[in-house]
């Protein structure tokens, strides 16, 4: 099983840890395939809503304001379900990419348990940001998805209440408990350091992956 994924390099971790940037930089430098954040969305149109209720929730959503109006409990339940469904989809997509003679760099939702089963030694990296940063700077990022969510929150009747509710959601999914699980997973870890350039961080990742 592990030999099957010998060309795949998995990066997991917390929000704002730098995963998306790293898979992009590594793929560019090594002429590889970049499976960036939410790359599994390419399969979304064909997914069966009975098999993938969490992933198709957003696909079939008529009013996106419902997405931001959920309670933190509902949001965490949905997100945890979506991660499990993402793993299934990723494990369908990746075998189709293997065998092209290229290295594959993945910003992954695959669970730590599954990564321990399928990933060769030295093919998993955890990237972490302090939980407080993951929450406070969530909307600082320019990617369209996060800015879309931010715009929805500002359109709510009470924008501050909506923002506070969403930050509570973020607080729960970026908890210290989640952070510690990644930190003590047994996989190599790179902690976010604002004094490092992306290229310097990439060099650390290359050494971990045996690519330097």
Secondary structure, DSSP 8 states (H G I E B T S, - for coil): -GGGGTTEEEEEE-TTSSHHHHHHHHHHHTT-EEE-TTGGGGGGGG--TTT-HHHHHHHT-S-THHHHHS-HHHHHHHHHHHHHHHHHHHHHHHHHHTTSSS-EEEE----HHHHHHHS-TT-EEEEE--HHHHHHTGGGS--HHHHHHHHHHHHSTTHHHHHHHHHHHHHHHT-HHHHHHHHTSSSEEEE--TTS-HHHHHHHHHHHHT--
